[in-house]
Amino acid sequence: MEEEKGTEQNEQITMEKQPNSQPAPLSKNAQKKLLKQQKWEAKKLEKKAQVKEQKMKEAERKRKEWEEKLSICASEEERLKLIESRRELRKERMEKRAEEKEDKVQRLSKAKESGQNIVIDLEFADLMTTSEIHSLVQQIMYCYAVNGRCTSPGHLWLTGCRGEMENQLQRLPGFDKWIIEKESQSYIDALQDQKENLVYLTADSETVLDELDLKKIYIIGGLVDRNRWKGITMKKANEQGIQTAKLPIGSYLKMSSSQVLTVNQVVEILLKFVETKDWKASFFQVIPQRKRGETDSEDLQGVDGEELENEYDQSEKKKQCIEVHSTQ
């Protein structure tokens, strides 16, 4: 009894000594990140609501337009002809979409055998915030849309696709049906039998990429780093003992603002070069006017996907995203 009483007293003393369990206060940096995340979530919801409202207004406008056309028909026969004409038009559109989808499937399937291999390295997800991962996911979606429209598409790879990155990609409508290689492991493991052909595109490389080699596998760093992780892709490539190269942008144009391109812009430049065999035309067709000057420059460093900015035109992005979803 005395032993039990002593134990109870010790437990009481221990409890009295323990401070009230309260969460540790956030640091100023953590508070800023939390506030930024909350603002981003609020903006996302607001934008979603605006898009929904716009779609509803457009649907209502089309409905009224159709009812007006029917109301001005002079006879029932004319009304039935108009309805039948609309049905035929819808049928033609559906058949055209089916043909385009089949053509796209054939081109992408062929690219898996003979297309230029392009890898997006997704192993940097742990270095990014949720909003930055979301930004990269949008760029990957754009990459797939652009590749699907190309007459000579590339063979796209997503390596290191796991964790939060995989979760966000899986939320994309039709992602499971994408004709693209999805690997949870690193490219260095997934393509270990072709290590001598791996080429990491990084601005820090001293090797300028003059031509694309079908035997080579070009890697783009999937990192929205906002200048926080400079040189990280070059360091990774050196540690793995693989080749590096940079795009020859400095030989053809001068960048007027940021020297950094998004992942989708780098992918599109490579795809354009596959079709045109012309670097200058590829750069000018892809790089926005706001990012390039009118004169050439020999001092400009190469551009890769390492330091990413989500600056590409929002209306164009929405257009391509819709196309991705509608062609699944």
Beta strands, then each sheet from edge to edge (+ up, - down):
strand 1: 117-121
strand 2: 155-159
strand 3: 181-182
strand 4: 198-201
strand 5: 217-221
strand 6: 243-245
sheet 1: 3+ 2+ 1+ 5+ 4+ 6+
end
